[in-house]
């Protein structure tokens, strides 16, 4: 899922992507990616699935 994009365009200054995976009662956001950078220094986030669903 793309969470953010530069105000110009992704091709110019990048964007922030994260796979969102559900595993039973939990949702995991991990393996952050920016096509414009080699590494994205963000930790994994784990949410309770019901809480995640309410917020989304």
Secondary structure, 3 states (H helix, E strand, C coil): CEEEECCCCHHHHCEEEEEEEEECCEEEEEEEECCCCCCCCCCCEEEEHHHHHHHC
